[in-house]
């Protein structure tokens, strides 16, 4: 199945020799870690592409970790929004305390 992946990612306009040399270069590196990103418009088929790549990589012995940037951004913004809300409440409380102390 690995050969089907190699054939599907072969850049157009490259010779078989340069393509083979690239695969040999990648195969000979010390680290076997891969970072692959998929990006596309809604309906572009990213989910099915990701699923196919994940299945192929798992068959080759890779542990696949699916990280979605949009989910990470949502988590960060949610945490940031909670922090900002708490900060605003603290500041309002301090302001009200100061105002009440001025009136008394």
Legacy VTK file of the C-alpha trace (Angstrom):
# vtk DataFile Version 3.0
C-alpha trace
ASCII
DATASET POLYDATA
POINTS 104 float
0.000 0.000 0.000
2.937 2.353 0.551
3.590 2.441 -3.181
0.082 3.771 -3.794
0.805 6.644 -1.432
4.109 7.384 -3.149
2.457 7.383 -6.563
-0.331 9.641 -5.352
2.058 12.254 -3.950
4.478 12.311 -6.879
4.765 15.922 -8.034
3.667 16.462 -11.604
6.375 17.288 -14.090
9.123 15.378 -12.244
11.036 12.490 -13.678
10.846 9.055 -12.066
14.576 9.284 -11.261
14.332 12.557 -9.328
11.188 11.287 -7.619
12.951 8.054 -6.606
15.947 10.024 -5.328
13.617 12.144 -3.177
11.993 9.033 -1.699
15.438 7.523 -1.012
16.549 10.737 0.680
13.471 10.799 2.883
13.802 7.073 3.674
17.414 7.510 4.767
16.859 10.255 7.319
17.331 9.466 11.006
14.025 10.769 12.322
10.904 8.954 11.210
8.674 11.750 12.519
6.306 13.308 10.015
4.239 16.464 10.211
1.502 16.629 7.607
-1.096 19.370 7.310
-4.289 19.451 5.290
-6.126 22.648 4.494
-9.050 23.336 2.237
-12.427 24.938 1.814
-15.560 23.385 3.255
-16.592 20.501 1.029
-13.147 20.107 -0.536
-12.759 16.549 0.753
-10.200 17.172 3.497
-11.827 14.691 5.904
-11.709 11.812 3.422
-8.156 12.739 2.384
-7.069 12.862 6.026
-8.732 9.510 6.725
-7.001 7.846 3.753
-3.614 9.274 4.754
-4.144 8.217 8.371
-4.963 4.632 7.355
-1.892 4.427 5.102
0.416 5.888 7.745
-0.915 3.554 10.442
-0.285 0.581 8.130
3.302 1.814 7.823
3.641 1.785 11.622
3.132 5.476 12.392
1.161 6.719 15.378
-1.169 9.339 13.971
-2.157 12.326 16.091
-4.973 14.440 14.703
-4.646 18.082 15.754
-7.152 20.540 14.410
-5.953 24.110 14.439
-9.519 25.429 14.590
-10.183 23.424 17.771
-6.947 24.618 19.354
-7.877 28.200 18.506
-11.344 27.727 20.019
-9.811 26.331 23.221
-7.301 29.166 23.434
-9.920 31.831 22.819
-12.289 30.251 25.342
-9.567 30.261 27.983
-8.533 33.775 27.019
-12.150 34.997 27.120
-12.616 33.487 30.599
-9.436 35.163 31.762
-10.503 38.499 30.314
-13.943 38.183 31.883
-12.448 37.446 35.314
-10.038 40.346 34.912
-12.911 42.673 33.994
-14.903 41.551 37.060
-11.921 42.133 39.345
-11.352 45.591 37.870
-15.031 46.498 38.179
-15.071 45.299 41.774
-11.994 47.376 42.575
-13.528 50.421 40.877
-16.806 50.023 42.770
-14.898 49.599 46.029
-12.948 52.795 45.380
-16.132 54.673 44.431
-17.970 53.485 47.540
-15.057 54.460 49.733
-14.990 57.959 48.244
-18.691 58.506 49.004
-18.415 57.444 52.640
LINES 1 105
104 0 1 2 3 4 5 6 7 8 9 10 11 12 13 14 15 16 17 18 19 20 21 22 23 24 25 26 27 28 29 30 31 32 33 34 35 36 37 38 39 40 41 42 43 44 45 46 47 48 49 50 51 52 53 54 55 56 57 58 59 60 61 62 63 64 65 66 67 68 69 70 71 72 73 74 75 76 77 78 79 80 81 82 83 84 85 86 87 88 89 90 91 92 93 94 95 96 97 98 99 100 101 102 103
